[in-house]
């Protein structure tokens, strides 16, 4: 038993993990430090895309052996997911093609132009997703479904209806996680029971509403990696595409912020007495100033040194949050949702 496992957690939280490609390694760092600290008890996790990968890896580690095993599982996933971490040659080719799509180079420009004319089936005829093999080798989904350590809410977008679908731990398969991370410009839609799904970020990055109905915990920590605000006008094709994705992937989250604020006002006015509605205490861990320096295109980087750099930024951000706000958990929100919605600055 590690020191973290020996500690008795004093605060229960739900974790909401955003997707954002390689920037999910920032979330790895945040989770690593929270698990190492050991004072928080995680009730449920919501994850989308890279956030789903982090959530499943953490849950698998907790199933195997608690906090330290979860830290080891996350580290193992990000090492294996890197381009220099053991991917097969054909998998590395796919990753490099994805990286080229976002990098502002002459070759990338040709790749972007081709992407506008070719379908994922034509660009990636073998439908190779390197992360599928990584996850299938590291996560025992049957055992995870049977465990009861954590509630999991993994979001994907129904291609036909445009609505969000939330997959729960007792039903979770690798296909559901891959659906949550299915970029439609690179991969074919993932079919589950005959229904096609794309990346969950379009309709929930991440979803928050399952926490309100399916957990008793009212404190939610959002680990934010997609900037709501990015100063300046994007100029290159890569910058434009990156900013469009950021805006799109934040829209559903902002809608949930508005709903949380609306319910909180009604609760405060006593207009929801006798109902199941409750006020949610929101918190956020972020490092937007540091992450924004890398640019949106860096979300497609896959070198392990970059992952480690982001991990370290995440660990520092988590420590800053713990120092400033640990004692507020269970007592009051540290994210002013109303201010965040009205402001032209970051949500913090």
N, C-alpha and C positions, 0 to 999 in steps of 0.2 A: 504493500500500500504506500502510495506517495504522500508527501506532505499535503498536496492539494486534496487528495481523497480523504486524508485524516481530518481536514477541517470540516466543521459543520456549517454548510451554507446558511447564511442568515437572510438572504433575499431571493425570492423567486421571480424569474423573468421569462418572457418569451423573446426569442431572437428572430429578427426579420433580416434576411440576407439577400442583398441585391445581386443581380447579375451584371457582368461587365467585362467578360473575357478575362484576359490576363490580370486585370485589376482585382479579380477575385483573390489573388494572392495577398492583397491588403487585408481582406477578410480573414484569410488564413492566419495572418499575424495577430489580428484582433482576438480571434477565437483562442489562439495559442496562449495569449497572455491572460485572458479571462479564465481559461481552464487551469493555468498555472497558479493564478491567484486563489482560486478555489472557494471564494465566498459567495458565488452566485449559484443558485439551483435553476437549471434550465427546464422549464415545463414543456415548451413546444418551440418548434423552429419552422419558419416559413422560408422557402428558398426558391429562387428562379435562376435558371441557366447556370452560371458559375456558382451562384448562391446555392442552387440545388446540389451541385457536386460537393460543396463544402458541408452542407447540412447532412447529406447522406454519409459522407466520410466521418464526420463527427459522431453521428448516431451509431455507425458501425463500430467505432472505437469504444464508445461508451458501453455498447453491448458486450464487447470483448473483455473490457477490464477497467472502466472508469476513466478518470480525467487524463492520466498519463497515456493510456492506450489511445484515447481520442486524439491527443496531441501527436502521438506517433503515427496514427492513421492519416491525419491531415498532411503531415510532412511527407509521408510515403506517397500520397496521391500527387502532390505538387512536384515531387522529384520525378515521378514516372510520367507526368503530363508534359514535362519540358522536352524540347526538341533534342536536348543532349542527355535525356534521362532514360534512354533505352527503347525509344519508338523504333518500329521496323522501318526500313528504307521507304516503302511505299507510303507509310503513315507520315513520315517526315516530309515527303513530297507534297502531301495534301496540306500539312501545316504551313509549309513554306509558301504554297500558293495562296493560302488565306492571309498570310502576313503581307505578301506582295500586293494584295488587293487594297490594303490600307496605307501602304508606304508611298510617299510622293516621289516616285522615280519614273523614268521613261518606261521601264518594263511594267511597273505597276499601272501606269496610265493605259497601256495596251491591255492589261489584264482587266482593268475596270471597264474599258470599252467592250471587251469580249463578254464580260459579265452581263452587260445590258442586252446582249443578243443571244446568249446561251442560257439554257435552263440548267439547274443543278444536275439533272440527269446527264446532260452533255458535258458539263464542266468536270463533274466528278462521277463518271459512269459506273464505278464500282461502289459508289455510295459509302466511301470510307470515312468513318469518324474515329480518329485515333483514341478519343477519350472512352469510347465504348469498351475497347479491349482493356484499357486501364481499370475502369470501374468493375468490369466483370471479373477481373483477376483479383481485385482487392475487397469486394463487398459480397458477402453471402446474403443475397436478397431474401432467400427463404427464411433464414434465421432472423434477419432484420424484421421481416413481416411478423414473425411470431413473438418478437420481443415487445416489452412494454416500457422501455426506459424513457422514451421521448415521443411526443406527438410530432408528426412530420406533415407539412403541407407543401406540396410541390406543384407549382403552377405551370400550365402550358396553355397555348391558345388554339382553340378549335378553329381550323381553317374554314370550315363550312359556315359556321354561325358567327365567327368573330368574337365569341364569348370565352371567358376564362374557364378552364377546368382545373380543379384542385384535386390532386391525388393524395391519398392518406397512407400512412405507414402500413396498415394491415393489408393494403392491396398493392403496395409499391413494387414495381418491376424495373429492370434496367431500361426497358423501352420508355417508361414514363419519365425517367430522369433524362434520357436522351431527347425526348420530345420537348422537355423544358428548355433544352439548350440547342434546339434545331434552328439555326439561321437559314431562312428560306432561300437566300441567294447562294448558299454553299451546299446545303444538304437537302435531300428530298424530305418531304413531310414524313413524320413518323406515324404509322397507322397503329391505332389501338382499338381493338374490337371493330375494325372497319372504318374508324373515324380518323381523318388526318389531323395532325397537330404540328404547330410551329412553336418557336421560342415563346416562353411564357412572358417575356418582358413586354410584349405588345399590350397585354391586358392586366399585368400585375407584376411590378418589379420592386419589391415582392408584394404578394397579397397580405393584407393585414386582417381582413374581416374574419377568417377562421378563428383567430384568437378570441374574438368577442363572443362567439357562440360555443366553442369547443374546448376552451380552457377556463379555469377559474382565475388565473393570474391576470392582473390588470396592468402590469408594467411590461411595456414592449420596448426593446432596444433595437433600433434600426441601425444596421451597419451599412452606411451609405458610401457607395463608390462612384455613382453617376452624378456629376455636378448638375444642380438645377440651374445655376448661373455660371456662364463662361463668358468673360468679358471679351469684347472685340468681335469683328465680323470675320467668319471663316473665309479663306481665299482659295485654297487648293481644293481639288475634287475630294481628296481624302478628308480634309477638314470639314467640308460641307456635309459629306456623308456621315462623318462621325457625329457632328452636332445634330443632324436630323435624328439619328438614332438616340442620342441622349434626350432630346426633347420628347420623342415618341415614348421612350422607355420610362420617362418620369411622369407622363400625363396621368396614368392610372393611379400612381401613388399620390399625386396631388389631389385627385378626386377623393381618395380615401381620407386624406387629411381634412378635406372639407366636411366629410361625413362625420368624422370624429369630433370636429369642432362643433358641428351642429348638434350632435347628441349631447355633448358636454354642456352646451348652453341650456338645453331642455332639462337635463338632470339638475343643473344648478338652480333652475327656476321651479323645480319640484313638479314638472309637468309629465314626468315619466314614472311616477311612483306606482308600484304595483306591476311594473313590467320587468322584462329580463334585460332591458338596456342598462348599460353601465358606462361610467366615465373611464377612459383609458389614459393611463399615465405614459406619455411617450418620452423616449430618450433617444439620442443619436450619438454614434461614434463615427467620426469622419476626419479626414485630413485633406480637405479640398484644395487648400493652397499648395500642398505638396503634390497631390495627384494631378492637378491641372497642369503642372509644369511639363508633364510627360506628353500631353496632347492625346486626343481621342484615338489616334492611330496606334498608340502603344498598347491598346487593348488587345491587339492581335500579336503581340510579341510572345515568344515561347521559350526564350533562353532562361536557364535556371538562375543565373546571376540576377536577372531582372526580377524573377519571382522572389528571390531572397531579399532584394532591395525593398520590394513592396511589403514583404512580410515584416521587415524591421520597422517600416513606417507604421504598419498596423499595430505592432506591439506597443510602440510609443503612444499612438493615439488611444489605445485601450488603457494604458497606464494613466494617461492624462484624464481620461473619463473616470476611472476608479478613484483617483485622488480628489477630483472635484465633486463627483456626484454619487459615489457608492451609497452614502448615507441618505440620499434622497429617494432611493428605490424603495417602493412600498409606502412612500410618504407623499411625494409630489412629483409632477412632471418636470423635466429639465429642458424639454423642447416646447417652446411657445408656438403652438400650431397656428394660432390666429396671426401672430406676428410674422411667422414664416410665410403664410399665404399672402400677406399684404406687402411683404418686403421685396425689394429688388436685389437683395443680397442672399447669402447662403441660408439654409434652413436653420443653422445654428445661431 
